């Protein structure tokens, strides 16, 4: 394990949860090239290691990076091919905020050689760990399930129109996992919309949902999801508003998080119980 790049809590089940954009650290030697605003790492998938912390007690594994997506995006391919053709995308080493403004001071964006150095230093070790852990899980259980967790501000006009649904399940149009797993998870999303559970005795409003909509799954879901080889991958992109404050100060919202975790526990249990 490389604790300077990621932390990995191995699980005792076939399920591994990855939160590739939860890191916040920008190394001191890189900070001078960024706009001062970038050092606040505003486009982080905030608090996801905390949000999914319960899953390790249920037997799932959890891998969390140390570094910010501004250093290198672990959910992009190392050849920097865009994830969503025809739409605004951020790159392997992003040069823009999600609002479209430049991340770097003028003339200070990383060169191709610097990008490749970041890939070797930060991107490759995380993916080596992902690959090795999935291989271990498959060998131990006969199959592996990779759940890639993400979150984002609900309105970002540079990236998408309007307001994003609260919960966005992505399976690369059904190619990254078995149909039965996609159906089981999509069924949970439908069920909560039709009959929202009670939390602390109060019925909450249902979450809006999408399956293989704007966010169909990034590189991790598409690359590692190989159901024909016994590895099944699913992405869940959720709006910040489901568990935290969306306006500064960005902070954990205990009541919202507790409500969301009721559904997340059901999703995790479904993935633990599922078999090909």
Secondary structure, DSSP 8 states (H G I E B T S, - for coil): --TTTEEEE--SSSEEEEETT---B--HHHHTTB-GGGGG-TTS-TTHHHHTTHHHHTT-EEEEESB-TTT--TTS-TT---SSTTS----SS--B-TTSSBSB-TT-S--HHHHHHHIIIIIHHHHHHHHHHHHHHHHHHS-EEEEEEEEE-S--TTTSSS---SEEEE-TTTTSS-HHHHHHHHHHHHHHHHS--EETTEE-----EEESSS----HHHHHH-BGGGTEEEEEEEEEGGGTB-SSSS--B-HHHHHHHHHHHHHHHHHHHH---
